[in-house]
Structures are given as structure tokens and as C-alpha cells.
Amino acid sequence: MVGVVALGFFIALEMTARHYGLPGPLTNQAKEVIFAPKSGPLLYASMALMMVVLTWRERFVAAGVAIGIDVVFFVVRRAVDAKMTPGYGHPFGNGALWVMLGCAVIALTRRTGRERALLLKGVGLGLLLVAGRKVGDTWLLITSKTRPTVLDQYVAVADHALGNPSWLAGRIVEATAPIGTHLLDWVYIQLAVAAVAVTLYQLRNVAAERRFPSHHLVRTFLVIGLLGPGIYMIFPVVGPIFAYGADGGHWAVADLWPNTPSPTDVPHEMLFNGTTPRNCMPSLHTAWATAIFIHSRKGPRLLRYAGTFWLIATLGATLGFGYHYGTDIIAGVVFTLTIEAGLRSLARGWDRSGTWIVAYGATIFTALLVSYRYLPMEMAEYPWVFGPLLLLATASVIYGYVRTTRQWESKAVPVRQPEPQPELV
């Protein structure tokens, strides 16, 4: 049933993209079976996720086959002088996709019962991560075609309550160039690979136990990617580097970012080009990095440090590159915690505490968007009132989530029974 629903969703996106003269997620994914993939590292990361259901011998065989197929593709492309640059695609990744598709065929033809279901779940997990990227790319194209006006002026004025953090971070990144820019750019681009590293730790026992845990990071990633673009359609924002920077061209208000703070004039909707995605509110990169941070807390020390680094670096990149406003960031954090609480409640069974934290997070998230849209002038005029209020609202969701989940964990740990004492004769 889940597969049928997902396929219907992909077909609907494909038809919508075709309506605007663009290839959809199914077309883009099908091309990567033969042509140079644009997501080579992601394909291998997805194959690694699929291999959690395999034995170690099967993993070595699958990795070897994938590498062998990529070597053949590389030799053929060199022979025909095919272009293999980041703009056209990576020189590897086809082999990983072929192996995942091959495992699906093996599951349907050579496996039965529980073993077939487990292998199909592994293949589905890997393909869903790749499909999520394709669906996200298609959503971004749809937002740019269907939302001719953007609300950046409202968000930029409201951002004065937080002290215009994107402008400050942008100047810091410029001062640390080129080392700082290259590091943050790499972190920003390879977010999915970091998610796979955390997920591999969470799913490390799947092959031995022959079952998946009730909740893991990929579920949160997929739900964030599914719900986030819907908010883009309601609250279209392009970001400071486009609305107030040189990258916006003649569509920008002025070339102000990151040296001159945005004006606090009365905001209004502004027309923007039909190519830039309206993908700022909320910041999904912040949402995904927050999810990585949350799920890395149960890992070893190195994984916890990596999760913390990825969150901090992602925040620095989203603000420092001018892709997001500070208001986007705190909305992304609240968005993630609400989704994570809902998924954990779904896995353990709904109760009063789960319903409360999800309802509270959704209320705060809605209040943030409403205030950005209808109270930006007041927020800019009284930053010492609204700035702390925004941070306090976000902190309250964080506190509520941490307190609720700790209560769940304490209830889940069985109480140790005292050992019986010998009777005195």
C-alpha cells in the first residue's frame, strides 16, 4: 500500500513537472541507470543503507559488483568522450543503482517469506533516499514556476528582531575565505551522506536481528522532505542572497547583502524570477541537520561530536552563504522537533504527552509564520521584545521535546527486580 501511494505521488509530480516543460523525478531517476548521475555519492550512500539487510559476504559482493559496473561505464564514457563534470554528472554511481535494482529482482525471484520482505525493505530504504532527492529537486522547480511573488521583505524586516544574523554570518564567512567557504560548502552539499552515517549506526543490527527498528533517522528525513515543500508553497521565500544580494540581479531589492542591513520599510510581496526556488521557510537544511544531531545523541562519542559539528556548520553555511534568514532557522528547528515527536509517538503508541508536544510544536510553528507575515514592522521596531520572545518560544519547544522524550525513555527501561534473599532458618 505504501509503495502504491508513493508511486502515485511520484507520478503526480512527474505530470506536474511535465506541465511546466520539465523532467520529473521518475524521468531523472531513470536517466541515471545509463547516463552519468548527478548524485553519485548519494547513490553509493543509498546502497550502503540497503546493505544493512545483507550478510558481510553479500555486502562485499554487492560493493564489488557496483564498483565493477562503474569501471565499465567510466571506460565506455572515456572512449566516447562523454562529459563528466559536476554540471553534467558524476563519473560514478550507476553501479550502485544497478545493484539496488538487482537486489529488488533477486528478492522477487529468489527469496520468499520473511527474507523477501526484509530484502525489499532494504532496497526500498535505499531507493527512497535517492527518490527523496529527486522529488525535492522537482518540488523546488514547481515552487519557482507556481509562485511568481515572494515574501522576503516580510521575513527580512522580521529578522531585525534577531539582529540580522545572516548579514553577520555572511561577513564572517567572507573574512574566512577561502578555507571557511570551502568547508561550509562541502558540509552543506553532503548533508545526506552525514545522515547515512548516522543511520548506518542505528541499523547496524538489522542483518543479525532480521528486522528494522521502529524508528530511525531516514523516516524523519523523508517526512521533513515531504512536508517542507508544502510550506514553501504557502510561504514562498528565496533568501537574502537573492532578494538583497547580487545573485538576484535586477529582481533584488538592492545589492545589500551582507554589508548593509535590509531596510525596515513597510514590506510587500515582490515579483521574482521563475527559476529561483522558493525554498527558505522553513530552512530544511537546518531541519535535517537538527534531525542528524538528535539521532546522533545515542551513538558513540565520535558520532555525537560529528552530529554537533554538522549542525553548527550547517547553521553557519545556511546563514553565511545568504541562503536563509535567522527567522527561517528557528522555524526549521521547531518544525523538526514537532515531526520527530510525532514519529516517535507513532512508533511507541500515542499517549497524552505525545499529543501535547506535537500540538504545542505545531502551534508555535504556526505562530512563527503568522508573526513573520503580519507583525514584521512591530518586530523590527521592538527587537528587544520580539527577539527574546522568538528565542523563548523556540527554547520552550526544545525543552518540551527533551523533557517528554526523557520521560518516554525512563518508562521504557525495565525496573531491575531485587534478588531474592535466603530465608533465615
Order of alpha helices (4+ residues) and beta strands (2+ residues): alpha-alpha-alpha-alpha-alpha-alpha-beta-alpha-alpha-alpha-alpha-alpha-alpha-alpha-beta-alpha-alpha-alpha-alpha-alpha-alpha
